[in-house]
Amino acid sequence: MSAAERIVSRDAPMALAQVARVRAELVALHLGVATEVVPVRTTGDRWMGDLAEVDGKGAFTKEVDAALLAGEADLAVHCVKDIPADRPLPEGTVFAAFLARDDIRYALIHPGGLPLDRLPAGTRVGTSSVRRCAQLAA
């Protein structure tokens, strides 16, 4: 490791929280290592329309990967859900490590405090996640 590891990531709050976890892991494994965060605003963060119009999930990774490949950072932190599964990783990059998974339970917030199994038929649940939609349908 170099004197100060530069970590590039989206500048979104959840992405930066993941970077904080990566930094803590690096310090625990390599005492005294210094890290610097290189935040990047991605197309996906700026775009408010249909992601299919701006490279789909790649809209959340393209600028981060470009910064890494340009030498502006030593490593990149991505949320796995943001990585396109329909194409290979950019040449010159690899998945080097994964954080331990957090608690996978989700929270349902209902104004009346109803649990999921007591929601009336036809209840609308707000999510943009294809995976969560499939879980709810099941």
Z-matrix of the N, CA and C atoms (Angstrom, degrees):
N
C 1 1.447
C 2 1.534 1 109.02
N 3 1.297 2 115.07 1 145.59
C 4 1.462 3 119.18 2 177.79
C 5 1.527 4 109.73 3 -79.45
N 6 1.333 5 116.06 4 178.31
C 7 1.470 6 120.90 5 -177.43
C 8 1.522 7 112.27 6 -59.79
N 9 1.325 8 117.52 7 -42.71
C 10 1.471 9 121.40 8 177.50
C 11 1.518 10 108.25 9 -134.52
N 12 1.300 11 115.55 10 117.12
C 13 1.455 12 120.59 11 179.50
C 14 1.523 13 109.44 12 -81.58
N 15 1.328 14 116.24 13 125.17
C 16 1.467 15 121.23 14 177.38
C 17 1.519 16 108.23 15 -93.88
N 18 1.338 17 115.09 16 123.69
C 19 1.461 18 121.46 17 -176.57
C 20 1.523 19 108.87 18 -113.14
N 21 1.321 20 116.68 19 116.44
C 22 1.462 21 120.79 20 178.75
C 23 1.523 22 109.09 21 -95.72
N 24 1.320 23 114.75 22 140.50
C 25 1.458 24 121.52 23 179.88
C 26 1.514 25 109.17 24 -159.73
N 27 1.325 26 115.68 25 165.39
C 28 1.465 27 120.06 26 170.56
C 29 1.517 28 108.12 27 -58.15
N 30 1.326 29 115.82 28 153.08
C 31 1.465 30 119.17 29 178.43
C 32 1.525 31 112.54 30 -91.02
N 33 1.323 32 117.64 31 13.13
C 34 1.458 33 122.58 32 178.56
C 35 1.535 34 109.57 33 -72.52
N 36 1.332 35 117.86 34 147.46
C 37 1.469 36 120.61 35 -177.50
C 38 1.531 37 114.59 36 -53.83
N 39 1.341 38 118.83 37 -43.93
C 40 1.461 39 119.18 38 -179.50
C 41 1.525 40 111.01 39 -66.80
N 42 1.316 41 117.12 40 -39.23
C 43 1.465 42 120.22 41 178.27
C 44 1.523 43 110.60 42 -62.97
N 45 1.320 44 116.77 43 -42.32
C 46 1.461 45 119.88 44 179.47
C 47 1.527 46 111.66 45 -67.67
N 48 1.319 47 117.68 46 -30.39
C 49 1.469 48 120.78 47 174.83
C 50 1.532 49 109.52 48 -65.92
N 51 1.325 50 116.97 49 -38.99
C 52 1.466 51 119.93 50 177.03
C 53 1.526 52 110.50 51 -66.60
N 54 1.322 53 117.16 52 -38.34
C 55 1.461 54 120.74 53 177.45
C 56 1.533 55 109.78 54 -61.93
N 57 1.319 56 117.19 55 -39.57
C 58 1.470 57 120.42 56 178.54
C 59 1.533 58 110.19 57 -60.69
N 60 1.320 59 116.71 58 -39.16
C 61 1.472 60 119.85 59 177.20
C 62 1.529 61 111.01 60 -66.37
N 63 1.332 62 116.71 61 -41.20
C 64 1.467 63 120.19 62 178.80
C 65 1.528 64 109.62 63 -63.46
N 66 1.312 65 116.53 64 -43.75
C 67 1.469 66 120.05 65 178.80
C 68 1.524 67 110.89 66 -59.15
N 69 1.322 68 117.33 67 -43.75
C 70 1.462 69 121.08 68 179.62
C 71 1.530 70 110.66 69 -62.59
N 72 1.327 71 117.11 70 -40.95
C 73 1.468 72 120.89 71 178.43
C 74 1.528 73 110.87 72 -64.85
N 75 1.335 74 117.15 73 -42.26
C 76 1.463 75 120.35 74 178.87
C 77 1.521 76 111.33 75 -61.29
N 78 1.323 77 116.78 76 -43.95
C 79 1.461 78 121.10 77 -179.69
C 80 1.536 79 110.19 78 -64.86
N 81 1.330 80 116.47 79 -38.97
C 82 1.463 81 119.79 80 179.18
C 83 1.529 82 111.57 81 -65.89
N 84 1.319 83 117.22 82 -36.40
C 85 1.466 84 121.44 83 -179.06
C 86 1.519 85 113.38 84 -83.91
N 87 1.326 86 116.34 85 -29.55
C 88 1.471 87 121.86 86 -175.84
C 89 1.522 88 108.01 87 -132.58
N 90 1.315 89 115.68 88 82.39
C 91 1.463 90 120.27 89 -177.47
C 92 1.523 91 111.13 90 -51.55
N 93 1.300 92 115.69 91 134.11
C 94 1.458 93 121.07 92 176.45
C 95 1.515 94 114.89 93 86.69
N 96 1.333 95 118.43 94 -4.25
C 97 1.459 96 119.05 95 179.17
C 98 1.530 97 109.10 96 -68.16
N 99 1.295 98 115.45 97 136.28
C 100 1.467 99 120.58 98 176.47
C 101 1.528 100 107.81 99 -99.97
N 102 1.319 101 115.66 100 144.22
C 103 1.457 102 119.91 101 178.45
C 104 1.518 103 109.63 102 -129.07
N 105 1.299 104 114.21 103 152.53
C 106 1.463 105 121.92 104 177.97
C 107 1.522 106 106.97 105 -133.32
N 108 1.322 107 116.87 106 135.27
C 109 1.465 108 120.91 107 179.27
C 110 1.523 109 109.14 108 -93.74
N 111 1.322 110 115.18 109 131.80
C 112 1.463 111 122.36 110 175.80
C 113 1.536 112 106.04 111 -111.32
N 114 1.335 113 117.35 112 92.51
C 115 1.462 114 119.28 113 -178.04
C 116 1.524 115 111.91 114 -77.52
N 117 1.322 116 115.57 115 141.02
C 118 1.461 117 121.93 116 -178.88
C 119 1.529 118 108.93 117 -129.74
N 120 1.311 119 116.95 118 133.25
C 121 1.478 120 122.01 119 173.23
C 122 1.513 121 105.67 120 -89.64
N 123 1.323 122 116.94 121 121.85
C 124 1.461 123 120.86 122 -176.39
C 125 1.532 124 111.65 123 -96.65
N 126 1.307 125 114.47 124 164.73
C 127 1.465 126 120.54 125 175.44
C 128 1.520 127 110.25 126 -55.79
N 129 1.333 128 116.70 127 -41.98
C 130 1.457 129 120.86 128 -179.95
C 131 1.519 130 112.72 129 -62.50
N 132 1.334 131 116.62 130 -32.72
C 133 1.466 132 120.56 131 178.21
C 134 1.524 133 111.98 132 -73.71
N 135 1.319 134 116.04 133 -31.21
C 136 1.473 135 120.41 134 -178.78
C 137 1.521 136 112.50 135 -85.26
N 138 1.320 137 117.85 136 -29.86
C 139 1.464 138 123.14 137 -172.68
C 140 1.522 139 110.39 138 -81.03
N 141 1.284 140 116.99 139 131.98
C 142 1.463 141 121.25 140 179.28
C 143 1.530 142 112.48 141 -109.90
N 144 1.319 143 116.30 142 4.20
C 145 1.460 144 120.06 143 -178.36
C 146 1.512 145 111.89 144 -100.38
N 147 1.320 146 115.94 145 -158.61
C 148 1.451 147 124.38 146 179.70
C 149 1.527 148 108.76 147 -67.79
N 150 1.331 149 117.46 148 121.87
C 151 1.465 150 121.02 149 -177.91
C 152 1.525 151 112.38 150 -61.82
N 153 1.323 152 118.00 151 -25.62
C 154 1.463 153 120.65 152 178.66
C 155 1.527 154 111.13 153 -60.58
N 156 1.319 155 116.82 154 -23.54
C 157 1.467 156 120.85 155 -179.99
C 158 1.524 157 112.43 156 -78.91
N 159 1.335 158 117.99 157 -14.22
C 160 1.473 159 120.74 158 -177.76
C 161 1.531 160 111.49 159 -131.99
N 162 1.327 161 118.00 160 45.75
C 163 1.460 162 122.52 161 173.36
C 164 1.523 163 113.94 162 82.82
N 165 1.326 164 118.72 163 17.22
C 166 1.461 165 120.89 164 176.25
C 167 1.518 166 112.29 165 56.56
N 168 1.335 167 115.91 166 -138.98
C 169 1.461 168 120.30 167 -178.50
C 170 1.523 169 111.91 168 -61.46
N 171 1.314 170 117.43 169 -26.90
C 172 1.464 171 120.85 170 178.77
C 173 1.515 172 112.69 171 -60.06
N 174 1.322 173 117.02 172 -18.41
C 175 1.462 174 121.01 173 178.69
C 176 1.527 175 111.66 174 -65.71
N 177 1.341 176 117.93 175 -18.06
C 178 1.464 177 121.56 176 179.02
C 179 1.527 178 112.48 177 -96.94
N 180 1.326 179 117.44 178 -5.13
C 181 1.463 180 119.77 179 -176.35
C 182 1.526 181 114.01 180 -122.87
N 183 1.313 182 117.04 181 -22.11
C 184 1.473 183 121.58 182 -171.46
C 185 1.535 184 112.85 183 -54.97
N 186 1.325 185 117.71 184 -52.41
C 187 1.464 186 120.58 185 -176.87
C 188 1.533 187 111.94 186 -69.53
N 189 1.322 188 116.79 187 -33.66
C 190 1.468 189 120.44 188 177.58
C 191 1.527 190 109.16 189 -65.06
N 192 1.329 191 116.93 190 -47.79
C 193 1.462 192 120.78 191 178.65
C 194 1.525 193 111.34 192 -62.61
N 195 1.318 194 117.15 193 -39.44
C 196 1.473 195 120.76 194 179.46
C 197 1.524 196 110.68 195 -62.38
N 198 1.325 197 117.65 196 -41.43
C 199 1.469 198 121.09 197 178.87
C 200 1.530 199 110.66 198 -63.98
N 201 1.333 200 116.35 199 -40.83
C 202 1.460 201 120.49 200 178.11
C 203 1.525 202 110.66 201 -63.34
N 204 1.322 203 116.33 202 -49.03
C 205 1.466 204 120.68 203 -177.72
C 206 1.524 205 112.97 204 -68.20
N 207 1.340 206 116.98 205 -24.19
C 208 1.464 207 120.89 206 177.49
C 209 1.529 208 111.94 207 -82.32
N 210 1.334 209 117.11 208 -2.21
C 211 1.455 210 120.21 209 178.72
C 212 1.526 211 113.98 210 83.92
N 213 1.331 212 116.65 211 11.68
C 214 1.467 213 120.07 212 179.53
C 215 1.521 214 111.73 213 -78.65
N 216 1.339 215 116.88 214 -9.93
C 217 1.459 216 122.23 215 179.38
C 218 1.518 217 108.58 216 -150.09
N 219 1.335 218 115.02 217 162.24
C 220 1.457 219 121.23 218 179.91
C 221 1.521 220 112.61 219 -95.79
N 222 1.316 221 116.12 220 -23.71
C 223 1.455 222 121.55 221 177.17
C 224 1.518 223 109.19 222 -155.00
N 225 1.314 224 114.75 223 159.83
C 226 1.462 225 121.00 224 179.66
C 227 1.520 226 108.92 225 -121.60
N 228 1.322 227 115.77 226 148.42
C 229 1.459 228 121.59 227 174.75
C 230 1.519 229 107.29 228 -117.41
N 231 1.330 230 115.21 229 123.07
C 232 1.464 231 121.99 230 177.22
C 233 1.514 232 108.72 231 -122.47
N 234 1.306 233 116.00 232 150.89
C 235 1.455 234 120.91 233 165.93
C 236 1.527 235 105.01 234 -82.16
N 237 1.311 236 117.60 235 129.35
C 238 1.464 237 120.73 236 -175.32
C 239 1.528 238 111.45 237 -56.27
N 240 1.328 239 117.59 238 -33.65
C 241 1.470 240 119.60 239 -179.22
C 242 1.525 241 112.33 240 -65.10
N 243 1.338 242 118.03 241 -18.82
C 244 1.461 243 121.24 242 -179.81
C 245 1.526 244 113.11 243 -87.13
N 246 1.307 245 117.75 244 -10.69
C 247 1.468 246 121.12 245 -175.33
C 248 1.525 247 109.42 246 -85.74
N 249 1.334 248 117.17 247 123.79
C 250 1.468 249 119.80 248 -179.93
C 251 1.526 250 110.84 249 -61.96
N 252 1.319 251 116.27 250 131.55
C 253 1.465 252 121.00 251 179.57
C 254 1.523 253 111.59 252 -92.09
N 255 1.341 254 116.99 253 -6.50
C 256 1.454 255 120.23 254 -175.09
C 257 1.524 256 113.46 255 -96.83
N 258 1.332 257 117.10 256 12.81
C 259 1.468 258 120.41 257 178.97
C 260 1.522 259 108.81 258 -154.76
N 261 1.330 260 116.61 259 158.04
C 262 1.469 261 118.76 260 -179.74
C 263 1.533 262 111.16 261 -70.97
N 264 1.321 263 115.28 262 162.53
C 265 1.460 264 120.14 263 173.57
C 266 1.521 265 108.72 264 -63.54
N 267 1.327 266 117.93 265 154.65
C 268 1.465 267 119.12 266 176.88
C 269 1.536 268 110.65 267 -57.87
N 270 1.315 269 115.81 268 140.33
C 271 1.459 270 120.98 269 179.06
C 272 1.521 271 109.88 270 -54.44
N 273 1.323 272 115.34 271 133.40
C 274 1.460 273 120.66 272 179.78
C 275 1.520 274 113.41 273 94.27
N 276 1.348 275 117.09 274 1.40
C 277 1.461 276 119.91 275 178.08
C 278 1.522 277 109.70 276 -120.45
N 279 1.327 278 115.54 277 154.23
C 280 1.466 279 122.60 278 176.51
C 281 1.522 280 108.24 279 -143.65
N 282 1.322 281 115.83 280 158.11
C 283 1.457 282 120.11 281 168.30
C 284 1.520 283 105.56 282 -77.84
N 285 1.311 284 118.16 283 110.80
C 286 1.460 285 121.44 284 -176.18
C 287 1.525 286 112.17 285 -94.12
N 288 1.323 287 117.86 286 -27.49
C 289 1.460 288 120.89 287 -177.56
C 290 1.525 289 109.55 288 -163.41
N 291 1.317 290 115.12 289 159.43
C 292 1.457 291 122.21 290 174.96
C 293 1.521 292 107.95 291 -130.94
N 294 1.320 293 116.74 292 140.98
C 295 1.456 294 120.39 293 173.35
C 296 1.521 295 109.01 294 -72.68
N 297 1.323 296 116.64 295 152.98
C 298 1.456 297 120.20 296 172.61
C 299 1.522 298 107.66 297 -61.53
N 300 1.313 299 116.32 298 141.33
C 301 1.457 300 120.41 299 -176.60
C 302 1.523 301 111.26 300 -71.63
N 303 1.319 302 116.59 301 138.04
C 304 1.456 303 122.09 302 175.27
C 305 1.516 304 109.91 303 -75.31
N 306 1.295 305 116.36 304 177.73
C 307 1.456 306 122.64 305 175.42
C 308 1.531 307 107.76 306 -55.53
N 309 1.325 308 116.18 307 126.72
C 310 1.465 309 120.15 308 -174.57
C 311 1.516 310 113.99 309 -89.29
N 312 1.339 311 117.25 310 -1.94
C 313 1.464 312 118.61 311 -179.82
C 314 1.519 313 109.72 312 -71.00
N 315 1.302 314 115.48 313 142.49
C 316 1.456 315 121.92 314 178.78
C 317 1.513 316 109.29 315 -101.30
N 318 1.290 317 116.12 316 163.19
C 319 1.463 318 120.94 317 177.51
C 320 1.522 319 108.98 318 -111.91
N 321 1.312 320 115.80 319 136.54
C 322 1.452 321 121.89 320 172.30
C 323 1.521 322 106.24 321 -106.45
N 324 1.294 323 115.93 322 124.91
C 325 1.457 324 120.21 323 179.34
C 326 1.518 325 107.67 324 -109.84
N 327 1.317 326 116.10 325 114.87
C 328 1.459 327 122.42 326 -177.88
C 329 1.524 328 107.84 327 -123.78
N 330 1.329 329 117.25 328 134.02
C 331 1.475 330 118.84 329 -176.93
C 332 1.524 331 113.84 330 -59.37
N 333 1.319 332 116.87 331 -26.69
C 334 1.464 333 120.08 332 179.33
C 335 1.521 334 113.02 333 -97.97
N 336 1.325 335 117.02 334 1.69
C 337 1.457 336 120.98 335 178.80
C 338 1.513 337 115.16 336 78.44
N 339 1.339 338 117.90 337 14.99
C 340 1.462 339 119.83 338 -178.53
C 341 1.525 340 111.09 339 -70.71
N 342 1.344 341 116.92 340 139.60
C 343 1.464 342 119.65 341 172.83
C 344 1.528 343 109.42 342 -78.98
N 345 1.306 344 116.43 343 165.71
C 346 1.464 345 122.47 344 -176.96
C 347 1.527 346 112.43 345 -53.81
N 348 1.324 347 117.76 346 -43.15
C 349 1.468 348 120.11 347 -176.15
C 350 1.530 349 113.97 348 -73.88
N 351 1.335 350 118.04 349 -3.45
C 352 1.466 351 120.41 350 178.53
C 353 1.525 352 112.37 351 -113.19
N 354 1.314 353 117.56 352 6.04
C 355 1.453 354 119.83 353 177.77
C 356 1.528 355 109.44 354 -69.61
N 357 1.315 356 117.69 355 137.60
C 358 1.466 357 120.20 356 179.23
C 359 1.534 358 111.71 357 -65.34
N 360 1.315 359 116.26 358 151.86
C 361 1.463 360 121.18 359 176.19
C 362 1.526 361 108.56 360 -55.53
N 363 1.316 362 116.46 361 138.83
C 364 1.455 363 121.15 362 178.81
C 365 1.521 364 114.42 363 87.07
N 366 1.339 365 117.71 364 0.56
C 367 1.462 366 120.40 365 178.18
C 368 1.516 367 109.58 366 -60.41
N 369 1.319 368 116.81 367 136.63
C 370 1.467 369 121.71 368 177.13
C 371 1.521 370 108.89 369 -94.06
N 372 1.324 371 115.76 370 129.39
C 373 1.463 372 122.24 371 178.21
C 374 1.519 373 107.16 372 -114.64
N 375 1.313 374 116.81 373 128.31
C 376 1.464 375 121.26 374 -178.05
C 377 1.522 376 112.02 375 -84.93
N 378 1.327 377 116.64 376 115.83
C 379 1.461 378 123.14 377 173.31
C 380 1.518 379 107.96 378 -160.27
N 381 1.311 380 116.35 379 149.86
C 382 1.465 381 119.92 380 174.07
C 383 1.520 382 110.34 381 -107.67
N 384 1.322 383 117.44 382 3.57
C 385 1.458 384 122.37 383 -177.00
C 386 1.525 385 111.00 384 -84.16
N 387 1.321 386 116.09 385 122.33
C 388 1.468 387 120.91 386 176.65
C 389 1.527 388 109.29 387 -61.47
N 390 1.330 389 117.00 388 -40.37
C 391 1.460 390 121.13 389 179.99
C 392 1.527 391 111.71 390 -62.53
N 393 1.340 392 117.31 391 -44.57
C 394 1.466 393 120.09 392 179.54
C 395 1.533 394 110.92 393 -66.71
N 396 1.326 395 117.12 394 -36.94
C 397 1.479 396 120.02 395 176.47
C 398 1.521 397 109.94 396 -60.48
N 399 1.336 398 117.30 397 -43.16
C 400 1.457 399 120.94 398 178.68
C 401 1.522 400 111.37 399 -65.23
N 402 1.334 401 116.93 400 -40.02
C 403 1.469 402 119.85 401 177.17
C 404 1.517 403 111.46 402 -62.77
N 405 1.322 404 116.75 403 -42.92
C 406 1.470 405 120.68 404 179.68
C 407 1.532 406 110.64 405 -65.36
N 408 1.326 407 116.94 406 -41.24
C 409 1.469 408 120.59 407 -179.70
C 410 1.533 409 110.34 408 -64.44
N 411 1.331 410 116.16 409 -34.67
C 412 1.479 411 119.72 410 179.43
C 413 1.502 412 110.08 411 -71.19
